Amino acid sequence: MTHPEPIPVVAPDIAVARLTVLTVNIHKGFTALNRRFILPELREAVRSVGADMVFLQEIHGTHEQHPQRYSDWPNMPQYEFLADSIWPQFAYGRNAVYPHGDHGNALLSKFQIMHYENLDISQSGHENRGLLHCVLRLPGSGQEVHAICMHLGLREVHRQQQLRLLEQRISEIPADAPLVVAGDFNDWRQRADLSQSGLQEVFMQATGKHARTFPARLPLLALDRIYVRNVTVHNPRVLNTRPWSHLSDHVPLSVEIEL
């Protein structure tokens, strides 16, 4: 779905050159193995980071049955509940639809989302996956920043096909535009390579290896990523202590970027 018209937002007329990015797979608001609904706790944790852009995966748009089971289930989509009063702009890409609801990827932003598009990158007969591409405009300077939120498949062959679709989309973005690609890449074999598209992974750049993010209580696998182009990276962090280690089954990643 394409949304070509700007969405109204109130933003200060102060130029912004440094942003904080956060990415996390929220597991539909539940702890590992769906033992406990923790979306309210997750909202407080997300707010504590002070991120300007939040990339979210596995987030519910709607669900008809959960409000009857959980007294603290919000009366709005999960991305709106998380964004409330902090991020005036948000975009949702619905990927998986089933009889009782849907889920997908979302981006929360403190800055204006000029337009966004959710691309279906599902491979036939397998998991529903999407690529949520947003174009943000920063206050003051009017600088445009491209943001792509991803959740790739569980099988290597599907991930490689989805990465090719991602590269095709990146090729359509102006070569000099700031770009952030973040999300759950499910790349436990560490074969995702976007260097031909000019992107660098922030933890690989800073430490020589990808950050371990799964499972949250004892991260062993490097599944989540933040790739960037045309920005300077500062302070990449793995948020693997409490409360994060006891919320979703993934721990979040954050980084500061300078335009």
Secondary structure, DSSP 8 states (H G I E B T S, - for coil): -EE-S-------S----EEEEEEEE-GGGB-GGG--B-HHHHHHHHHHHT-SEEEEEEEEEEESSHHHH-TT--SS-HHHHHHTTT-SEEEEEEEEEETTEEEEEEEEESSEEEEEEEEE---TTS---EEEEEEEE-TTT--EEEEEEEE--SSHHHHHHHHHHHHHHHHTS-TTS-EEEEEE---TT-----GGGT-EEHHHHHHSS----BSTTS--B--EEEEEESSEEEEEEE--STTGGGSSSS--EEEEEE-
